């Protein structure tokens, strides 16, 4: 029957389709030809496809290229345009919502520049509007009302699964197409977090396989990315026992204290008795890298005389290029595998380059260590992480392969340096922008520690305000704002809704920790808020979770907090600080999974007069 209709040319459909195909063909060919004429090194998808065509013309024909572009156009434009049209028409019909959205943008972004993609993370109400526009009407109370507020906090945060999930999703929505078909659950309320990491903790204890995982984890033996199972358990036990348990932390407390002495002494020498402009970003990164390398390999990466000087600065820049890189843990290729295939934005190339650099760095460290250990027979060296790992390798070579050893060292560098140094920089930036808090913190340190010794780990219990400043910094600027992605190993329910097996879970702690329903004056820096929160359950009732929750939570939380507290305490105890310019007080951020500051932080540092004697004796 259908064939007959086709044959008689039913309603001229075939003719129309042929016509449409011709027009599309002409349009796409035009685009390809234009790109052929323009600069060849541009990073657009068509340029990438054309360079593949040059290498393999028989595979990447013009027709194939047109097919790929076609998919992107049809999948990516219509759905987004329809959603935008709906959102605008809803806003026009609800001026009170429009006003509230504009107020949010004015307050959080300002009026001096247009909105950019990374800003979206900062605009919870705008996201609520998009969610409300896309939501499926069947599952909601007052389903026909336009109420973006229903997405602010609350368990509803997980009723809506925007990236195409099972039967509750809108499979053809703009977001689903933009992020591909991989199911993703984003939770953004304390109650949903509690449910994910108590009742469903084991189910969500896995990590997804991703492009970053494929390249940067020594074949998933780096346990930050390792699948939940035997290997992860062994690596976790080993790292915690050797490095992060309270016993091991006790043993390494003198290393941290000594690192803070070195850091403070270098800064004092650098100031040379006067006020000096200090690139705090570089100094703080030096402290973090030196501390971790001391724990891992028993020596510094930047020697004391080089800190803050040309050679030291260059060394830190090189290390940042290896370990603190701008490569997101999840990227578009994880959602649209086709992009990976065509080499989207050269991501895979960059990852392989970073992997090679890391591999070389870790190999050198191991080689140096082996040589020195043999030649010097250094006992101090044997008490380092590498020392322990190499002894384990001697007794169990089949388990402790070179890859496993390197992956453990890698995790400590990646997890231990960036997070702590980012938090320390934010804490200093916040204190510079809030001098009253800085004075209050200094008064606490002066009264509890005084000027006869440099603050050390045993002083930390006497400094509750210092602890509150760090909590408040981690609340406002969590270094890992979506945690690391979790991955469900079985079907489960969250908030009464079905979440299928193999769903990526992202926990939007940025939103939770700034949610006005959860925190009073959420965007204000008020360390005092923690005075009245004593005795609340874990993670302040799941409201403050910068280290995650459950079995995949950060095992380095105590070590990280101690290192930040010590360094911040010493900086405030011994030096006067002033901002080196308005731009240093800007509390902005970009949206990488690991938040970085846009610019480095500079401040004017002056040794406090009543500390000169102590500082000269360090
Ligand atoms: C301010 C400092 C730190 C912050 C804010 C932080 C935060 C985090 C977060 C959010 C996660 C992911 C949790 C999840 O997926 O649910 C994580 C995982 C991890 N962190 Fe930290 N971290 C810090 C310092 C450290 C330090 C100093 C170390 C070790 C020396 C460390 C080692 C790890 C490891 C090994 C994991 C992976 C755990 C797993 O997958 O099982 N972190 N961290």
Boltz pocket constraint, residues with backbone or C-beta under 6 A from the ligand:
constraints:
  - pocket:
      binder: B
      contacts: [[A, 223], [A, 224], [A, 225], [A, 236], [A, 411], [A, 412], [A, 415], [A, 416], [A, 417], [A, 419], [A, 420], [A, 423], [A, 478], [A, 479], [A, 480], [A, 483], [A, 484], [A, 485], [A, 486], [A, 545], [A, 546], [A, 547], [A, 548], [A, 549], [A, 551], [A, 552], [A, 553], [A, 554], [A, 555], [A, 556], [A, 557], [A, 559], [A, 560], [A, 561], [A, 564]]
      max_distance: 6.0
